[in-house]
């Protein structure tokens, strides 16, 4: 007797989690145009609702992977020098001006080693913790600043105090994240260069 299990759970408008016997996937989009991401890759689903006409176009296949040459991914140099974590939003302009030439001067093997070591905090994390969850002082509790977190919670009782805290924390934690990103990246580059010398 074969057992079949499929369940689709709506998480938010246009966002679904698909549970099945062989795994879990996420679908984002509306009827007629959606993207499905699962363990085997990502697919674009295009169709005309109500007609039965549809097409499923593979966007990314996890099985294909990346071609390896001597244990190093064969990724073009231009791609490596334009990775998302080396772009300006995660660093100040001055930090980016210092970091980019150092990163671009590395060999592809060294770049991969740096990217494996580095820990980057994107601005989107700051927005989530300080913006959306800032009303609950999640950003301060996460930074282990418990006294300030409690003070922030009490100040949230007034609208003006709460808005000031939110604005200050967005700017403060954004700067902290960028400084941490810069130091993490510079330390990773130094470690890789030192290891190869």
SULMOTA-V850402 format. One record per residue. N is the residue number from 1. RES is the residue in one small letter. SS is DSSP state (helix for helix, strand for strand, loop for the rest). PSI is psi in whole degrees, 0 to 359 (999 if undefined). OMEGA is omega in radians with two decimals (none if undefined). Layout:
N	RES	SS	PSI	OMEGA
N	RES	SS	PSI	OMEGA
This chain:
1	x	loop	125	-3.14
2	x	loop	138	3.10
3	x	loop	128	3.14
4	x	loop	133	-3.13
5	x	loop	124	3.04
6	x	strand	134	3.12
7	x	strand	136	3.11
8	x	strand	122	-3.08
9	x	strand	127	3.11
10	x	strand	121	-3.13
11	x	strand	317	3.13
12	x	strand	171	3.10
13	x	loop	119	3.13
14	x	loop	3	-3.14
15	x	strand	123	-3.11
16	x	strand	146	2.98
17	x	strand	126	-3.12
18	x	strand	119	3.13
19	x	strand	133	-3.14
20	x	strand	176	-3.12
21	x	loop	326	-3.05
22	x	loop	358	3.12
23	x	strand	190	-3.09
24	x	strand	142	3.05
25	x	strand	167	3.13
26	x	strand	137	3.08
27	x	strand	129	3.13
28	x	strand	127	3.11
29	x	strand	181	-3.11
30	x	strand	176	3.08
31	x	loop	133	3.13
32	x	loop	334	3.12
33	x	strand	109	3.14
34	x	strand	162	3.08
35	x	strand	131	3.13
36	x	strand	126	-3.13
37	x	strand	125	3.12
38	x	strand	189	-3.08
39	x	loop	338	-3.13
40	x	loop	356	3.12
41	x	strand	197	-3.11
42	x	strand	144	-3.14
43	x	strand	143	3.03
44	x	strand	124	3.13
45	x	strand	119	-3.13
46	x	strand	135	3.13
47	x	strand	175	3.07
48	x	strand	109	-3.07
49	x	loop	137	3.08
50	x	loop	352	-3.10
51	x	loop	340	-3.08
52	x	loop	358	3.10
53	x	strand	122	3.13
54	x	strand	163	3.12
55	x	strand	143	3.13
56	x	strand	115	-3.06
57	x	strand	120	3.10
58	x	strand	129	3.09
59	x	strand	317	-3.10
60	x	strand	136	3.10
61	x	strand	120	-3.13
62	x	loop	334	-3.11
63	x	loop	328	-3.08
64	x	loop	322	3.10
65	x	loop	199	-3.14
66	x	loop	136	3.12
67	x	loop	133	-3.11
68	x	strand	139	3.03
69	x	strand	115	-3.12
70	x	loop	41	3.08
71	x	loop	2	-3.13
72	x	strand	133	3.12
73	x	strand	138	3.13
74	x	loop	73	3.14
75	x	loop	133	-3.12
76	x	loop	148	-3.12
77	x	helix	319	-3.12
78	x	helix	324	3.11
79	x	helix	316	-3.13
80	x	helix	322	-3.09
81	x	helix	350	3.14
82	x	loop	26	3.13
83	x	loop	150	-3.03
84	x	helix	329	-3.08
85	x	helix	351	3.09
86	x	helix	0	-3.11
87	x	loop	165	-2.97
88	x	helix	321	-3.05
89	x	helix	336	3.13
90	x	helix	359	-3.12
91	x	loop	161	2.98
92	x	loop	167	-3.12
93	x	helix	318	3.14
94	x	helix	318	3.12
95	x	helix	318	3.14
96	x	helix	321	3.12
97	x	helix	329	3.09
98	x	helix	318	-3.00
99	x	helix	316	-3.02
100	x	helix	312	3.13
101	x	helix	323	3.12
102	x	helix	317	-3.13
103	x	helix	318	-3.11
104	x	helix	339	-3.14
105	x	loop	351	-3.13
106	x	loop	157	3.04
107	x	loop	162	3.11
108	x	helix	323	3.11
109	x	helix	318	3.12
110	x	helix	322	3.12
111	x	helix	318	3.12
112	x	helix	320	3.12
113	x	helix	320	3.11
114	x	helix	314	-3.10
115	x	helix	332	3.09
116	x	helix	332	-3.08
117	x	helix	332	-2.94
118	x	loop	146	3.05
119	x	loop	118	-3.08
120	x	loop	135	3.07
121	x	loop	105	-3.11
122	x	loop	158	3.11
123	x	helix	333	3.14
124	x	helix	326	3.07
125	x	helix	318	3.11
126	x	helix	318	3.12
127	x	helix	322	-3.14
128	x	helix	309	-3.05
129	x	helix	321	-3.10
130	x	helix	332	-3.12
131	x	helix	290	-3.06
132	x	helix	318	-3.11
133	x	loop	6	-3.13
134	x	helix	331	3.13
135	x	helix	335	3.14
136	x	helix	7	3.14
137	x	loop	29	-3.13
138	x	helix	322	-3.12
139	x	helix	319	-3.13
140	x	helix	320	3.08
141	x	helix	320	3.13
142	x	helix	327	3.11
143	x	loop	6	-3.14
144	x	loop	34	3.06
145	x	loop	73	-2.96
146	x	helix	319	3.13
147	x	helix	314	3.12
148	x	helix	325	3.13
149	x	helix	317	3.13
150	x	helix	319	3.08
151	x	helix	319	3.13
152	x	helix	318	3.12
153	x	helix	317	3.13
154	x	helix	324	-3.14
155	x	helix	341	3.12
156	x	loop	349	3.12
157	x	loop	335	3.06
158	x	loop	141	-3.09
159	x	helix	314	-3.09
160	x	helix	315	3.12
161	x	helix	320	3.13
162	x	helix	317	3.13
163	x	helix	321	3.10
164	x	helix	315	3.11
165	x	helix	314	-3.12
166	x	helix	314	-3.14
167	x	helix	314	3.14
168	x	helix	314	-3.10
169	x	helix	325	3.07
170	x	helix	314	-3.14
171	x	helix	317	-3.10
172	x	helix	309	-3.09
173	x	helix	334	3.04
174	x	helix	315	3.11
175	x	helix	318	3.12
176	x	helix	317	-3.14
177	x	helix	317	3.14
178	x	helix	320	3.09
179	x	helix	318	3.12
180	x	helix	320	3.10
181	x	helix	314	-3.11
182	x	helix	311	-3.13
183	x	helix	321	3.12
184	x	helix	316	-3.13
185	x	helix	316	-3.14
186	x	helix	319	3.12
187	x	helix	319	3.13
188	x	helix	318	3.10
189	x	helix	315	3.13
190	x	helix	317	-3.14
191	x	helix	318	-3.12
192	x	helix	317	3.14
193	x	helix	318	3.13
194	x	helix	322	-3.13
195	x	helix	324	-3.11
196	x	helix	348	3.12
197	x	loop	999	none
